[in-house]
Amino acid sequence: MLGLTPRLIANLENLGINEPTPIQKKAVPHAMNGRDVMGLAQTGTGKTLAFGLPLLTALQRIEGKPEPKTARGLILAPTRELAKQIVDNLLAYGAGTSVRVALVVGGVSINAQINKLQRGTELLVATPGRLIDLLDRKAVRLDDTKFLVLDEADQMLDLGFIHALRQIARLLPDERQTMLFSATMPKQMSEIADSYLNDPVRVETAPPGKPIEKIEQSVHFVAQAAKSSLLIEHLGEHRGELALVFSRTKHGAERLSKSLDKAGFKAGSVHGNKSQGQRERALKAFRNGDLQVLVATDVAARGLDIPDVRHVYNFDLPNVPDNYVHRIGRTARAGRDGSAVAYCAPDEMGQLKDIQKTMGRDIPVASGTPWEPVKSEAKAKAKPYKRRRPQGRRSGGGNRRAA
């Protein structure tokens, strides 16, 4: 129905993929016709396949080998983990075809990547920083790149990447096909994206910021010092099931991982202070079930597909509301059920309100009661929120435990 080659169809069947998802149904036909595409869909709905299949199809049609140090297609991703996952998926989708896929990310030897790019490649998957390093060393050229994909485009077009993207975009041909895919689409992003897209087709299968309905969400109002004990209690209720725990800082993630390990859980961590090899080994062990709990910063929130994750814990609430949507999207993958639990300390009420505003719904309260601003200015400096005690009730039971 989508016009794929027999080889690609056979590969998909071998992978157990027989029916396109809504985003694939909407995006693939336009992309196959060479149109620029802006795709917006909830996480876990198959966006990688939506841009991967048209790319593999188009690259198979080009005769001859790429020129040395060139890449016919370029996919940019914000994190090393997501870039590696994209490559793994593309290799599976394109098995047995002539399309070569190369990966360039930081944290590993740049010399090995320079040598690999020497003969050119059909498809290059990269993080912006490492790609610029290679461009500066004249190890790769983009003047023959006819296809560009920005995955997790909202983060790619964020201020942290926008300067790198502008530098890369200047080196690309004007005549190219560009595709942007993301789970969220902030208003300012559309304006920036106009400079990269030419008369794009916008395909959308879910409103931005809306979490997958299969995820059972809840929030516990709990003091920061009591979060660890509550997390250990919750993890103990589903031993044997994979749980992903999000921490706001690298040091906090490492500390929490060691604490959970001491508590008897097989726990590991993924964050910016880990080498690329350490991060990949931790993710592999988590996927294989050798680790039960993975503690991560937002480096693991974007795009990673770990199908068996049943539980996501927001140990610290994110400062960016959209990141909450990406975090909880690590569970309930491919139609499965999942749960997302948030712990809210007094100084996180602002983040919680922003998250609920972004989603357009309140998160059900599992224990505790919402924190209220303290009216006294002197107290507010020391402690911005206090517990609101319900009328006619004594704080006990679940509230005492949560506090």
C-alpha positions in Angstrom: 0.0 0.0 0.0 2.9 2.4 0.8 4.8 1.5 -2.3 7.8 -0.2 -0.6 10.2 -2.5 -2.3 9.8 -6.3 -1.8 13.1 -6.4 0.1 11.8 -3.9 2.7 8.5 -5.6 3.0 10.2 -8.9 3.7 12.4 -7.3 6.3 9.4 -5.7 8.0 7.5 -9.1 8.0 10.6 -10.7 9.6 10.5 -8.1 12.3 6.8 -8.7 12.9 5.7 -5.4 11.5 2.7 -5.9 9.3 0.4 -2.8 9.7 1.5 0.8 9.5 0.8 3.0 12.5 -1.3 6.2 12.0 1.8 8.5 11.6 3.3 6.0 9.1 0.1 5.9 7.1 0.0 9.7 6.9 3.7 10.5 6.5 5.2 7.7 4.3 3.2 8.4 1.1 4.1 12.1 1.1 7.7 11.3 1.9 7.9 8.7 -0.8 6.7 11.4 -3.3 9.6 13.6 -2.3 7.7 16.1 -0.2 9.1 17.9 2.8 7.3 16.6 5.9 6.7 17.9 9.4 5.5 14.9 11.4 4.0 15.3 14.9 3.0 12.1 16.8 3.1 10.8 20.3 6.2 9.0 21.4 6.3 5.2 20.7 4.1 5.4 17.6 6.8 4.6 15.0 8.2 7.9 13.8 11.6 6.2 13.0 9.9 3.9 10.5 8.0 6.8 9.1 11.1 8.6 7.9 13.3 5.5 7.6 11.3 3.6 5.0 11.2 6.5 2.5 14.9 7.2 3.0 15.9 3.6 2.4 13.6 3.4 -0.7 15.0 6.6 -2.2 18.6 5.7 -1.6 18.2 2.3 -3.2 17.2 4.0 -6.4 20.4 6.0 -6.7 22.9 4.3 -8.9 26.7 4.1 -8.3 28.7 4.5 -5.1 28.8 7.7 -3.0 31.8 10.0 -3.6 34.6 9.8 -0.9 33.8 11.6 2.3 30.1 12.3 1.3 26.8 11.2 2.6 23.7 11.0 0.4 21.3 11.2 3.4 21.8 12.8 6.9 19.8 12.1 10.0 20.5 14.4 13.0 19.5 13.3 16.6 20.0 15.2 19.9 21.6 12.3 21.9 24.1 9.5 21.3 21.6 6.9 22.5 18.9 8.0 20.1 21.3 8.1 17.2 22.6 4.6 18.0 19.0 3.3 18.2 18.1 4.9 14.9 21.1 3.1 13.3 20.1 -0.2 14.8 16.5 0.2 13.4 17.7 1.2 10.0 20.1 -1.7 9.7 17.2 -4.0 10.5 14.8 -2.4 8.1 17.3 -2.3 5.3 19.0 -5.7 5.8 20.1 -7.1 2.4 20.0 -3.8 0.6 22.8 -1.8 -0.8 22.3 1.1 1.7 25.2 1.6 4.0 24.5 3.3 7.3 27.2 5.1 9.3 27.1 6.5 12.9 29.1 9.4 14.2 28.6 10.5 17.9 30.8 11.9 20.6 32.3 9.9 23.4 34.1 7.5 21.1 37.3 7.7 18.9 36.9 10.3 16.2 39.8 8.7 14.2 37.8 5.5 13.6 34.9 7.6 12.4 37.2 9.6 10.0 38.5 6.4 8.5 34.9 5.0 8.1 33.7 8.1 6.3 36.7 8.1 3.9 34.9 6.0 1.3 31.6 7.8 1.7 28.2 6.4 2.8 24.6 6.4 1.7 23.2 7.4 5.1 24.9 9.1 8.0 23.3 9.3 11.4 24.9 11.9 13.7 24.7 14.1 16.7 25.4 17.8 15.8 28.5 18.3 17.9 30.5 15.4 16.5 29.4 16.1 13.0 30.7 19.7 13.2 34.0 18.3 14.6 34.2 16.1 11.5 33.3 19.0 9.2 36.0 21.1 10.7 38.5 18.4 10.0 37.3 18.1 6.5 36.5 14.4 7.1 33.0 14.7 5.6 31.3 16.8 3.0 27.6 17.6 2.8 27.4 19.1 -0.7 26.0 15.8 -2.1 23.5 15.3 0.7 20.0 15.1 -0.8 18.0 14.1 2.3 17.9 15.6 5.7 16.0 14.4 8.8 15.8 16.1 12.2 14.6 13.5 14.7 13.1 14.9 18.0 13.0 18.1 16.1 11.7 20.3 18.9 14.9 19.7 20.9 17.1 19.9 17.8 15.7 23.4 17.1 16.1 24.4 20.7 18.7 27.2 21.5 21.2 24.5 22.5 21.4 23.1 19.0 20.2 26.0 16.8 23.7 27.4 16.1 25.1 24.0 15.2 22.2 23.4 12.9 22.6 26.7 11.1 26.2 25.9 10.6 25.4 22.5 9.2 22.5 23.7 7.0 24.7 26.2 5.2 26.7 23.3 3.9 23.7 21.4 2.5 22.3 21.7 -1.1 19.2 23.9 -1.5 17.7 21.1 -3.5 17.0 18.5 -0.9 14.2 16.7 0.9 13.8 17.6 4.5 11.8 15.8 7.2 11.2 16.9 10.8 9.6 14.5 13.3 8.8 15.1 17.0 6.3 14.3 19.7 5.9 18.0 20.7 5.9 21.1 18.6 6.3 24.4 20.5 4.9 27.4 18.7 8.3 29.0 18.2 9.6 25.8 16.6 7.3 26.1 13.6 8.8 29.6 12.8 12.3 28.3 13.0 11.4 25.1 11.0 10.2 27.3 8.1 13.9 28.1 7.3 14.6 24.3 6.8 11.5 23.1 5.0 10.1 23.9 1.5 6.3 23.8 1.2 6.1 21.0 3.8 3.2 18.6 4.4 2.2 18.7 8.1 1.0 15.4 9.4 -0.3 15.1 13.0 -1.8 12.1 14.8 -2.1 13.5 18.3 -2.2 17.0 19.9 1.2 18.1 21.1 1.9 17.4 24.8 -0.9 14.8 25.2 0.4 11.7 26.9 -0.5 8.2 25.6 -3.9 7.2 27.1 -2.7 3.8 28.1 -0.3 5.3 30.7 -1.8 5.3 34.2 -0.5 8.5 35.8 -0.3 9.5 39.4 1.4 12.0 41.7 2.6 11.7 45.3 3.1 14.9 47.3 6.2 14.0 49.4 9.0 15.9 51.0 12.3 15.7 49.1 14.1 13.8 51.9 11.4 11.1 51.9 11.4 10.4 48.2 14.0 7.6 48.3 12.2 5.5 50.8 8.9 5.9 49.0 10.6 4.9 45.7 12.1 1.8 47.3 8.6 0.9 48.6 7.1 1.3 45.2 9.8 -0.6 43.4 9.3 -3.4 45.9 5.7 -3.8 44.8 6.7 -4.9 41.3 10.0 -6.7 41.5 10.9 -8.4 38.2 9.3 -5.6 36.1 11.5 -3.0 34.4 11.4 0.5 35.9 12.9 3.7 34.6 13.6 6.5 37.2 14.3 10.1 36.1 16.6 12.4 38.2 17.1 16.0 37.4 20.9 16.0 37.8 23.8 13.7 36.9 25.1 13.5 40.5 21.6 12.8 41.8 21.1 10.0 39.3 24.4 8.3 40.4 23.6 8.7 44.0 20.1 7.3 43.7 21.4 4.4 41.6 23.9 3.4 44.3 21.2 3.8 47.0 18.8 1.5 45.1 21.6 -1.1 44.6 22.2 -1.1 48.3 18.5 -1.6 48.9 18.7 -4.9 46.9 17.6 -3.8 43.5 19.7 -4.5 40.4 20.1 -0.8 39.4 22.3 1.1 36.9 22.5 4.7 35.7 22.8 6.7 32.5 23.8 10.3 32.5 26.3 12.8 31.1 29.2 11.9 33.3 29.2 8.3 32.0 31.4 7.4 29.0 29.6 6.3 25.8 30.6 2.7 26.5 29.2 2.7 30.0 26.0 4.2 28.8 25.6 1.6 26.1 26.4 -1.3 28.4 23.8 0.0 31.0 21.1 0.3 28.4 21.9 -3.1 27.0 21.7 -4.7 30.5 18.4 -2.9 31.1 16.9 -4.1 27.8 18.1 -7.7 28.5 16.6 -7.6 32.0 20.0 -7.9 33.8 19.2 -4.6 35.4 15.7 -4.1 36.9 16.0 -0.3 37.5 17.7 2.3 35.4 18.2 5.8 36.8 18.7 8.4 34.2 18.7 12.1 33.5 16.7 13.4 30.5 19.4 12.0 28.2 17.2 8.8 28.2 13.9 10.6 27.7 14.1 11.2 24.0 13.1 8.6 21.6 14.6 5.5 23.3 12.5 2.4 22.7 12.7 -0.1 25.5 9.5 -2.1 25.0 9.4 -3.9 28.3 9.5 -0.8 30.6 6.3 -1.0 32.7 7.0 1.8 35.1 8.4 5.3 34.9 9.2 7.3 38.0 9.7 11.0 38.0 11.9 11.2 41.1 12.5 14.8 40.3 10.0 16.7 38.1 11.5 18.2 34.9 12.0 21.9 34.6 10.7 21.8 31.0 7.0 20.6 30.9 7.4 18.9 27.5 10.1 16.7 28.9 7.5 15.1 31.2 5.6 13.9 28.2 8.8 12.4 26.7 9.8 10.8 30.0 6.5 9.0 30.5 6.5 8.0 26.9 9.2 5.5 27.7 6.5 3.2 28.9 3.3 1.9 27.2 5.4 1.3 24.0 3.7 -0.2 20.9 0.3 -0.5 22.5 1.4 -1.9 25.9 0.1 -0.7 29.2 2.3 1.3 31.6 2.4 3.5 34.7 4.0 6.9 35.3 4.5 8.0 38.9 5.6 11.5 39.9 7.0 12.6 43.2 6.3 16.3 44.0 8.3 18.1 46.7 7.3 21.6 48.0 9.6 23.5 45.6 8.3 21.5 42.6 4.7 22.7 42.7 5.5 25.2 39.9 6.8 22.5 37.6 3.7 20.3 38.4 1.3 23.1 37.5 3.2 23.8 34.2 3.1 20.1 33.3 -0.6 19.8 33.9 -1.2 23.0 31.9 0.8 21.6 29.0 -1.1 18.3 29.1 -4.5 20.0 29.6 -5.4 17.7 32.5 -4.6 17.1 36.1 -2.6 14.2 37.3 -4.5 12.0 39.8 -3.2 12.3 43.4 -2.1 8.9 44.8 -1.0 10.1 48.3 -0.4 13.3 50.2 -2.2 16.6 49.5 -1.0 19.5 47.3 1.4 22.0 48.8 0.2 25.6 49.2 2.3 28.8 49.0 3.3 30.1 52.5 1.8 33.5 53.1 4.5 34.7 55.4 7.3 36.4 53.4 9.9 35.3 55.9 8.8 31.7 55.7 8.5 31.8 52.0 12.2 32.4 51.7 13.0 29.3 53.6 10.2 27.0 52.5 8.0 28.2 49.6 5.2 25.6 50.1 3.5 23.9 53.0 1.1 21.0 53.3 -2.5 21.8 53.0 -4.5 19.7 55.5 -8.0 18.7 54.3 -10.9 19.9 56.4 -12.1 17.5 59.1 -9.2 15.0 58.6 -6.1 14.2 60.6 -2.9 13.7 58.5 -2.2 10.0 58.8 -2.0 6.8 56.8 -0.9 7.3 53.3 -0.2 11.0 53.9 2.2 10.3 56.8 4.0 7.7 54.6 4.3 10.1 51.7 5.6 12.9 53.9 
